[in-house]
Amino acid sequence: MARRQSHSSFKTIDEVIGSEKEFSNLRETIKNYDVIETFAKIFPELSPIAKAIKLENKILFLRVENSVWRSELNFGKNLIVEKINRHYNEQIIKTIRFL
């Protein structure tokens, strides 16, 4: 008779993706997508004004409705960066560019 393996010897997909070095690019892409998706949750007051478009090379790209808000947000971009990095407990973003 063949012996069955116990389920505890198998790794979950999360464990494989989280630990194997071959998936480092995928982990980075997932993290970047998560920042874009949670931007509105971290900054609900900015949702009518700015929208996160993409995160590339630790640069967050925000689309801003008009030049007045772009200028205003530019003054506070260091606070935005700090709050996002604090939310994730690591340096995910170095700077912000406005579109």
C-alpha positions in Angstrom: 0.0 0.0 0.0 1.1 3.5 -0.8 1.5 5.7 2.1 -0.2 9.1 2.1 1.6 12.3 2.9 0.2 14.4 5.6 -1.1 17.8 4.6 1.4 19.5 6.9 4.3 18.6 4.5 2.9 20.8 1.8 3.5 24.6 1.6 0.7 27.0 0.8 1.0 29.2 -2.2 1.5 32.2 0.2 4.4 30.4 1.8 6.0 29.6 -1.5 5.6 33.0 -3.0 6.7 34.7 0.3 9.9 32.6 0.7 11.3 31.6 -2.7 13.7 34.0 -4.3 12.3 33.3 -7.7 9.2 35.2 -6.8 10.9 38.4 -5.6 9.7 40.3 -8.6 6.1 39.1 -8.0 6.3 40.0 -4.4 7.4 43.5 -5.4 4.6 43.9 -7.9 2.0 42.8 -5.4 3.3 45.2 -2.8 3.3 48.1 -5.4 -0.3 47.2 -6.4 -1.3 47.1 -2.7 0.0 50.7 -2.1 -2.0 51.9 -5.1 -5.2 50.2 -3.8 -4.8 51.4 -0.2 -3.8 55.0 -1.0 -7.5 56.1 -0.8 -7.9 54.2 2.5 -4.8 55.8 4.1 -5.8 59.3 2.8 -9.6 59.4 2.5 -9.5 63.2 2.6 -7.4 63.2 -0.7 -9.6 60.9 -2.7 -11.6 63.7 -4.4 -8.3 65.5 -5.2 -5.6 62.9 -6.0 -5.5 59.4 -7.2 -2.6 57.0 -7.0 -1.7 55.8 -10.5 1.4 53.7 -10.1 4.4 52.9 -8.0 7.7 52.5 -9.8 11.2 52.4 -8.4 9.9 53.7 -5.1 8.3 56.7 -6.7 4.6 57.1 -6.3 2.8 58.8 -9.2 -0.3 60.7 -8.2 -2.8 62.2 -10.6 -4.0 65.5 -9.2 -7.1 67.4 -10.4 -5.6 70.8 -10.9 -2.4 72.8 -10.5 -3.5 74.5 -7.3 -3.9 71.2 -5.5 -0.7 69.9 -7.1 1.2 72.8 -5.6 -0.5 72.3 -2.2 0.3 68.6 -2.1 3.8 69.2 -3.2 4.4 71.1 0.0 3.1 68.2 2.0 4.6 65.3 0.0 7.1 64.4 2.7 4.3 63.9 5.2 2.5 61.7 2.7 5.6 59.6 2.1 6.2 59.2 5.8 2.6 58.2 6.5 2.6 55.5 3.8 6.0 54.1 4.9 4.8 54.1 8.5 1.6 52.3 7.4 3.7 49.5 5.8 6.5 49.6 8.5 9.2 49.9 5.8 10.4 52.3 3.1 8.2 51.6 0.2 8.2 55.1 -1.2 11.1 57.6 -1.5 9.3 60.4 -3.3 6.1 61.4 -5.1 5.6 62.7 -8.6 2.5 64.5 -9.6 0.8 64.0 -13.0 
